[in-house]
Amino acid sequence: MTSRYDSATLDAYSKDAARYSQEWLDQPPPNDLYALLETHLVPRGSTAEIGCGNGRDAAWLAAHDYLVSGFDASPALLAEARRLHPQIVFREATLPALAEIEERFDNVVCETVIMHLPAEAIPLAVDNLRRLLRPNGVLYLSWRVTEGEDKRQADGRLYAAFEPQVVVDALVDCAILLFEDVTSESSGKRICRVIASKNAGGV
């Protein structure tokens, strides 16, 4: 099993961070995502956003009284996030291992990131997202759906194809609160979403 983020994807984000950041800012706000977070996250809880990009969603979390820290594998995207949202702490951390993060959180949010990992790394990534949760903590996890075989965009970004059950099976010691296969209001792309609560006895 690989323990590395897809290098071509990381290179793409690093080389053109400002353009990707502007594309995200130009999209409609992801109000469907925010409604789910308001419904399911631990209110005002300590929150890690994994794969925070330019910090758009971390800023929403901070504005709604979550104690948020943003994490991303791309120093260039982190620079964009710090420029746009200097009041929020942003740090480097890389899926699937997330070895840079020792803290535990009430909430973990990972919005459309894991599909950039090689498919064989998905279980490890989900396990480490779960690891970051305190008992009774809540994980929001989504990914863009790729059917059939993996696809790589012209800019080099990987979109891995994998079955949703791979994610569900990795959520040991968790209760599934929501699973849906929908079209994102923001990107217009097909995504899957899972929201899970870590059992009180989980480690």
Backbone bond lengths (Angstrom), bond angles and torsions (degrees), N, CA, C in turn:
res aa  C-N    CA-C-N  psi(-1)  N-CA   C-N-CA  omega(-1)  CA-C   N-CA-C  phi
1 M - - - 1.475 - - 1.524 109.79 -
2 T 1.328 116.20 130.31 1.446 119.54 179.03 1.527 110.86 -72.32
3 S 1.310 115.97 148.20 1.461 120.36 177.67 1.523 110.19 -119.89
4 R 1.356 116.58 23.79 1.448 120.05 -175.87 1.530 111.05 -123.06
5 Y 1.316 114.49 144.74 1.460 121.20 171.86 1.525 108.11 -67.43
6 D 1.319 117.12 151.45 1.458 120.35 179.03 1.532 109.96 -64.50
7 S 1.318 116.88 118.68 1.460 120.87 -171.22 1.523 112.87 -68.20
8 A 1.331 117.86 -35.58 1.467 119.98 179.91 1.527 110.91 -67.24
9 T 1.319 117.02 -36.03 1.465 120.48 176.47 1.522 110.51 -64.60
10 L 1.319 116.06 -45.99 1.461 120.12 179.65 1.527 110.70 -62.53
11 D 1.324 116.78 -39.98 1.465 120.13 177.95 1.528 111.24 -62.03
12 A 1.338 116.09 -41.08 1.464 119.75 -179.53 1.521 111.46 -61.18
13 Y 1.335 116.45 -46.43 1.460 119.94 179.66 1.524 111.32 -66.85
14 S 1.316 116.73 -36.57 1.459 119.80 -177.52 1.528 111.85 -70.92
15 K 1.337 116.96 -36.52 1.461 120.41 -176.47 1.526 112.50 -75.72
16 D 1.316 117.93 -25.99 1.464 120.20 -172.94 1.523 111.08 -135.73
17 A 1.337 115.93 43.05 1.462 120.50 -173.89 1.515 112.66 -61.38
18 A 1.312 117.74 -40.27 1.464 120.16 -176.83 1.523 110.93 -64.52
19 R 1.338 117.88 -39.09 1.461 120.20 -179.99 1.525 111.24 -67.80
20 Y 1.343 116.65 -45.00 1.462 118.78 177.92 1.527 110.69 -61.76
21 S 1.323 115.91 -41.17 1.459 119.55 179.17 1.521 111.05 -58.90
22 Q 1.316 117.13 -44.39 1.454 120.04 -179.35 1.520 111.18 -67.09
23 E 1.329 117.19 -36.94 1.465 120.00 176.97 1.524 110.74 -59.51
24 W 1.335 116.79 -42.89 1.469 119.69 179.31 1.525 110.73 -66.10
25 L 1.330 116.29 -39.44 1.462 119.40 179.54 1.525 111.44 -66.83
26 D 1.322 116.91 -30.31 1.463 120.93 -178.55 1.534 112.63 -78.91
27 Q 1.325 117.56 -15.72 1.465 120.26 179.11 1.535 110.06 -71.46
28 P 1.329 117.62 156.49 1.462 119.14 171.50 1.537 110.31 -59.70
29 P 1.317 118.17 149.40 1.465 119.09 178.50 1.525 110.76 -62.30
30 P 1.332 117.28 142.54 1.469 120.73 -177.98 1.530 111.51 -81.20
31 N 1.322 115.81 69.09 1.461 119.64 -175.04 1.520 112.53 -64.75
32 D 1.342 117.35 -27.92 1.463 119.27 176.53 1.524 110.82 -65.80
33 L 1.329 116.18 -40.74 1.471 120.58 174.90 1.525 110.68 -61.74
34 Y 1.324 116.44 -48.66 1.459 119.41 -175.08 1.531 111.77 -64.33
35 A 1.317 117.34 -34.65 1.462 119.79 177.43 1.524 110.84 -63.67
36 L 1.329 116.63 -39.79 1.465 119.80 178.20 1.525 111.34 -66.96
37 L 1.323 116.59 -40.89 1.463 118.90 179.14 1.521 111.08 -63.32
38 E 1.314 117.22 -42.54 1.467 120.11 178.33 1.518 111.81 -62.44
39 T 1.326 116.19 -33.98 1.462 120.66 -177.76 1.519 112.54 -75.68
40 H 1.327 117.28 -38.34 1.462 119.87 -166.07 1.533 115.55 -111.19
41 L 1.319 119.50 -27.40 1.460 119.26 -176.79 1.523 111.24 -69.57
42 V 1.326 115.37 156.05 1.463 121.17 173.63 1.529 107.64 -66.45
43 P 1.327 118.65 118.35 1.466 120.45 -174.82 1.524 112.22 -58.40
44 R 1.337 115.21 133.23 1.469 123.20 177.74 1.532 112.45 58.36
45 G 1.321 116.08 20.28 1.460 119.09 -177.40 1.519 112.74 -79.89
46 S 1.333 114.77 161.02 1.461 119.97 172.34 1.528 107.92 -65.50
47 T 1.321 116.27 131.72 1.460 121.14 -168.67 1.517 110.61 -135.69
48 A 1.319 116.15 129.41 1.461 122.42 173.17 1.514 108.43 -103.88
49 E 1.342 116.49 125.85 1.454 119.58 170.14 1.520 107.78 -102.13
50 I 1.317 116.01 115.38 1.463 122.37 -176.40 1.524 108.52 -97.70
51 G 1.341 116.06 125.71 1.450 120.11 -173.28 1.512 110.62 77.08
52 C 1.327 115.95 50.34 1.463 121.54 -169.96 1.517 113.22 -75.80
53 G 1.332 118.24 -13.64 1.458 119.79 179.81 1.519 111.82 57.35
54 N 1.332 116.79 -126.19 1.467 120.46 -178.23 1.523 113.34 -86.88
55 G 1.329 117.65 8.43 1.455 120.86 173.53 1.513 115.59 85.61
56 R 1.339 118.17 9.95 1.467 120.73 -178.09 1.520 111.97 -55.56
57 D 1.348 116.44 -50.10 1.465 119.07 -175.74 1.528 111.49 -77.42
58 A 1.324 116.92 -31.27 1.465 119.13 174.27 1.526 110.63 -61.26
59 A 1.332 116.50 -37.96 1.467 119.74 178.21 1.523 111.04 -64.46
60 W 1.335 116.88 -39.84 1.467 119.33 176.99 1.527 109.91 -62.93
61 L 1.312 116.77 -43.90 1.464 120.31 179.87 1.529 110.62 -60.73
62 A 1.331 116.79 -45.27 1.467 119.98 179.92 1.525 111.07 -62.66
63 A 1.331 116.63 -39.32 1.466 120.66 -179.95 1.519 112.25 -67.84
64 H 1.340 116.73 -18.24 1.462 121.12 179.15 1.531 111.85 -108.54
65 D 1.323 114.81 27.06 1.472 122.88 167.30 1.526 114.59 73.60
66 Y 1.337 117.26 20.02 1.466 119.73 170.48 1.523 108.49 -87.55
67 L 1.313 116.58 142.34 1.463 122.21 178.96 1.526 107.50 -86.15
68 V 1.324 116.65 85.34 1.458 121.55 -165.36 1.527 112.31 -100.30
69 S 1.321 114.63 142.83 1.458 123.58 167.37 1.522 107.15 -125.48
70 G 1.331 116.51 135.93 1.458 120.80 179.84 1.513 111.15 -102.62
71 F 1.334 116.30 141.40 1.464 122.28 -179.00 1.525 109.11 -131.58
72 D 1.328 116.58 138.28 1.458 120.59 176.51 1.526 108.47 -151.10
73 A 1.345 115.08 156.92 1.460 120.77 179.22 1.517 112.40 -84.62
74 S 1.335 118.50 -14.54 1.462 122.49 -174.43 1.523 111.20 -100.70
75 P 1.324 118.86 112.80 1.471 119.66 175.28 1.528 112.61 -58.25
76 A 1.337 117.16 -32.99 1.465 119.45 -179.42 1.521 111.21 -68.55
77 L 1.322 118.06 -41.25 1.463 120.06 176.37 1.526 110.88 -67.74
78 L 1.315 117.12 -36.89 1.464 119.86 176.54 1.522 111.10 -62.62
79 A 1.317 116.78 -36.39 1.467 119.93 176.61 1.526 110.45 -63.32
80 E 1.341 117.16 -40.34 1.465 120.67 175.33 1.522 110.54 -61.80
81 A 1.331 116.25 -44.81 1.471 120.22 -178.93 1.521 111.07 -61.50
82 R 1.320 117.07 -43.37 1.472 120.27 -178.93 1.525 110.93 -67.85
83 R 1.324 117.11 -34.43 1.465 120.74 178.02 1.523 110.83 -66.85
84 L 1.332 116.01 -43.48 1.462 120.41 -176.36 1.523 112.84 -77.83
85 H 1.337 116.60 -30.83 1.469 120.63 -171.98 1.537 109.57 -137.02
86 P 1.315 117.89 68.38 1.471 120.66 -174.26 1.522 114.08 -65.25
87 Q 1.322 117.98 -14.40 1.458 120.80 -178.61 1.530 112.58 -81.41
88 I 1.340 117.76 -8.09 1.466 122.48 -175.96 1.522 109.60 -107.89
89 V 1.321 116.74 143.87 1.469 121.92 176.64 1.526 108.82 -83.64
90 F 1.331 115.86 125.63 1.461 122.41 176.26 1.519 108.70 -122.62
91 R 1.344 115.47 135.64 1.456 120.80 -176.69 1.526 110.33 -136.16
92 E 1.321 114.95 157.56 1.459 119.73 178.82 1.527 110.40 -84.41
93 A 1.313 116.19 133.81 1.466 122.94 174.69 1.520 107.29 -159.41
94 T 1.319 116.21 144.36 1.460 120.64 -170.48 1.519 111.35 -124.95
95 L 1.327 115.31 125.45 1.457 121.45 169.43 1.534 109.09 -71.69
96 P 1.352 118.05 152.78 1.467 126.90 6.84 1.528 115.24 -87.95
97 A 1.340 118.75 -13.16 1.463 119.80 -170.51 1.525 113.05 -79.52
98 L 1.358 117.12 -35.82 1.468 121.12 -175.99 1.527 111.52 51.52
99 A 1.322 115.62 37.63 1.465 120.59 -175.21 1.527 112.19 -66.49
100 E 1.328 117.02 -19.22 1.463 120.71 -178.72 1.526 112.76 -74.31
101 I 1.330 117.86 -12.37 1.466 121.27 -174.06 1.519 109.88 -107.86
102 E 1.321 116.47 117.85 1.464 121.74 178.57 1.525 112.19 -103.83
103 E 1.328 117.61 -20.38 1.462 120.85 -176.90 1.528 111.43 -70.65
104 R 1.326 114.48 166.30 1.456 122.13 171.06 1.519 108.34 -119.56
105 F 1.327 116.20 151.24 1.460 121.46 -170.78 1.520 110.97 -131.62
106 D 1.342 114.81 156.42 1.466 120.13 173.20 1.523 111.26 -72.62
107 N 1.324 116.22 -32.75 1.461 122.01 -178.43 1.524 110.00 -135.96
108 V 1.320 115.54 143.68 1.459 121.83 171.30 1.523 107.28 -129.63
109 V 1.330 115.48 128.24 1.468 122.32 -179.62 1.521 108.04 -119.15
110 C 1.322 116.10 128.69 1.470 121.32 178.67 1.530 107.61 -139.28
111 E 1.320 115.72 95.69 1.463 123.02 -171.72 1.532 110.86 -98.72
112 T 1.319 116.15 114.91 1.473 124.69 176.01 1.523 112.99 44.19
113 V 1.337 114.18 62.08 1.464 121.04 178.87 1.525 112.06 -125.10
114 I 1.339 117.81 -43.02 1.467 119.51 -167.91 1.519 113.32 -66.62
115 M 1.332 118.98 -17.75 1.468 120.01 178.38 1.525 111.81 -69.90
116 H 1.343 117.37 -10.16 1.465 120.72 174.65 1.527 112.32 -84.89
117 L 1.320 117.45 -2.53 1.465 121.71 176.72 1.523 109.43 -91.03
118 P 1.329 117.71 151.30 1.466 118.67 167.94 1.521 109.85 -56.29
119 A 1.323 116.83 141.79 1.467 120.89 -173.27 1.521 112.38 -54.88
120 E 1.331 117.41 -35.67 1.462 119.71 -177.13 1.529 112.39 -69.85
121 A 1.358 117.11 -13.68 1.463 120.72 178.82 1.520 113.25 -90.72
122 I 1.330 117.73 -7.11 1.467 120.20 -176.18 1.528 112.67 -59.17
123 P 1.355 120.41 -47.67 1.470 118.41 -179.74 1.530 113.16 -58.95
124 L 1.326 117.37 -39.70 1.462 119.93 178.74 1.522 110.91 -65.42
125 A 1.320 116.70 -41.19 1.463 119.96 178.71 1.520 111.47 -61.89
126 V 1.325 116.88 -45.76 1.465 119.95 -179.42 1.523 110.15 -64.63
127 D 1.312 116.96 -40.12 1.465 120.23 178.96 1.525 110.65 -60.80
128 N 1.323 117.55 -39.94 1.463 119.54 -179.32 1.510 112.46 -76.35
129 L 1.321 118.94 -31.26 1.463 119.67 171.04 1.524 110.34 -62.46
130 R 1.311 116.52 -42.45 1.469 121.42 176.76 1.526 110.74 -63.40
131 R 1.328 116.22 -38.41 1.474 120.92 -179.87 1.523 111.85 -58.77
132 L 1.320 117.36 -33.25 1.463 121.02 -177.47 1.516 113.59 -71.11
133 L 1.342 117.25 -13.24 1.456 120.88 -176.34 1.519 112.35 -83.30
134 R 1.312 115.21 141.09 1.459 120.49 165.30 1.534 109.03 -73.87
135 P 1.322 118.16 160.25 1.469 119.19 171.98 1.528 110.67 -54.29
136 N 1.317 115.63 136.89 1.464 124.37 -175.35 1.532 112.98 71.98
137 G 1.329 116.87 6.12 1.457 120.05 175.93 1.523 111.31 -73.37
138 V 1.336 115.42 164.59 1.466 121.93 -174.08 1.524 110.36 -120.71
139 L 1.323 114.98 132.61 1.461 122.77 175.58 1.524 109.50 -108.97
140 Y 1.327 116.17 126.56 1.470 122.10 166.93 1.522 106.78 -107.20
141 L 1.328 116.37 123.16 1.467 121.77 -176.51 1.521 108.91 -136.81
142 S 1.337 116.45 129.63 1.465 119.97 176.71 1.519 109.65 -137.93
143 W 1.325 115.48 161.80 1.466 120.51 177.25 1.518 109.43 -154.82
144 R 1.316 114.40 149.90 1.464 120.50 175.41 1.522 108.71 -75.37
145 V 1.324 115.81 132.96 1.465 121.89 -174.82 1.532 109.85 -84.70
146 T 1.338 115.43 128.40 1.458 123.02 171.68 1.512 107.75 -118.95
147 E 1.310 116.92 122.68 1.462 121.32 -178.65 1.528 110.54 -92.20
148 G 1.329 115.27 149.20 1.460 120.29 176.09 1.510 111.58 80.04
149 E 1.314 116.61 -112.81 1.458 121.89 -177.32 1.529 110.78 -105.58
150 D 1.337 114.62 161.72 1.464 119.82 174.78 1.526 109.84 -54.69
151 K 1.330 115.20 149.46 1.459 120.34 176.41 1.529 108.73 -127.31
152 R 1.325 115.33 145.24 1.456 120.39 176.03 1.531 108.07 -123.54
153 Q 1.330 115.69 125.53 1.453 120.81 -179.77 1.530 110.53 -70.11
154 A 1.336 115.69 164.51 1.459 120.18 179.23 1.527 112.09 -59.81
155 D 1.336 116.88 -28.62 1.471 119.95 179.40 1.522 112.71 -80.79
156 G 1.338 116.99 -3.23 1.457 120.89 177.09 1.508 115.07 104.44
157 R 1.321 118.52 -9.84 1.461 119.87 -176.32 1.526 111.54 -71.09
158 L 1.326 115.39 133.07 1.464 122.94 178.08 1.520 110.15 -85.97
159 Y 1.345 116.11 136.49 1.461 122.91 169.24 1.526 106.62 -123.68
160 A 1.326 115.16 100.57 1.461 121.27 -173.78 1.521 110.70 -77.50
161 A 1.322 115.05 145.93 1.467 122.26 175.69 1.527 108.55 -101.07
162 F 1.329 116.38 125.49 1.464 120.88 177.50 1.518 108.50 -156.73
163 E 1.311 115.83 157.37 1.459 121.56 -178.79 1.529 110.40 -80.99
164 P 1.323 118.05 142.34 1.463 120.54 177.62 1.525 113.34 -55.82
165 Q 1.331 117.33 -30.07 1.460 119.89 -178.37 1.517 111.82 -60.72
166 V 1.336 116.95 -27.01 1.465 120.67 176.79 1.525 110.09 -59.19
167 V 1.322 116.42 -41.07 1.461 120.91 178.52 1.523 110.64 -70.05
168 V 1.318 116.28 -47.95 1.463 120.49 -177.94 1.520 111.17 -59.71
169 D 1.330 116.77 -42.00 1.468 120.28 -178.41 1.528 112.03 -64.89
170 A 1.328 117.16 -27.23 1.460 120.39 -179.64 1.524 113.08 -80.93
171 L 1.321 117.42 -11.17 1.464 121.01 -178.48 1.524 110.85 -87.29
172 V 1.310 115.33 59.97 1.468 120.43 178.94 1.525 108.68 -69.42
173 D 1.343 115.67 150.77 1.464 121.17 -179.31 1.524 112.40 59.14
174 C 1.328 116.88 28.59 1.467 120.89 179.26 1.529 109.82 -130.89
175 A 1.309 114.75 149.09 1.461 121.37 172.61 1.522 108.25 -101.65
176 I 1.324 116.90 127.35 1.457 121.26 178.74 1.527 108.79 -77.96
177 L 1.318 116.79 118.34 1.459 122.35 -179.84 1.524 111.90 -92.04
178 L 1.342 116.47 -29.17 1.457 120.67 -178.49 1.515 109.12 -158.99
179 F 1.331 116.01 139.35 1.460 122.18 167.01 1.515 107.05 -136.89
180 E 1.339 116.70 131.34 1.453 119.47 176.85 1.520 110.82 -148.71
181 D 1.321 113.92 150.02 1.461 124.24 177.26 1.521 105.21 -118.46
182 V 1.350 117.32 106.43 1.464 121.23 -167.36 1.529 110.23 -141.11
183 T 1.320 114.63 175.81 1.457 121.69 170.78 1.525 108.45 -99.14
184 S 1.319 116.29 126.41 1.459 120.79 -179.85 1.521 110.78 -65.87
185 E 1.333 116.84 133.13 1.457 120.85 176.86 1.524 111.40 -66.68
186 S 1.314 116.95 -26.88 1.458 120.86 -176.61 1.521 112.15 -84.13
187 S 1.327 116.88 -57.09 1.468 120.91 -174.44 1.515 113.71 -87.75
188 G 1.336 117.40 -21.52 1.447 121.06 -174.01 1.515 113.96 75.84
189 K 1.331 117.05 8.79 1.461 122.04 -178.70 1.526 110.67 -98.28
190 R 1.336 115.19 155.76 1.462 120.63 176.30 1.528 109.17 -74.58
191 I 1.314 116.37 128.02 1.462 121.34 179.08 1.528 110.13 -134.72
192 C 1.317 115.30 156.95 1.463 122.50 167.23 1.516 108.45 -108.43
193 R 1.329 114.55 144.40 1.456 121.32 178.14 1.518 109.70 -128.89
194 V 1.319 115.44 137.85 1.456 122.28 172.33 1.527 108.29 -128.80
195 I 1.312 116.36 133.33 1.464 121.31 170.66 1.524 106.91 -120.78
196 A 1.339 116.00 128.36 1.466 120.75 -174.83 1.517 110.08 -137.04
197 S 1.321 115.75 148.16 1.450 123.09 176.95 1.514 109.44 -111.53
198 K 1.314 116.78 129.80 1.464 121.30 -179.53 1.524 109.71 -76.93
199 N 1.311 115.76 128.33 1.469 120.27 -178.56 1.517 110.88 -60.91
200 A 1.313 115.95 150.40 1.464 121.01 -176.02 1.519 112.28 -57.40
201 G 1.338 116.96 -32.87 1.454 119.66 -179.39 1.515 114.45 -89.25
202 G 1.354 117.22 2.97 1.464 120.73 -177.59 1.521 112.61 -70.06
203 V 1.342 115.34 156.49 1.473 120.33 179.91 1.520 109.13 -123.25
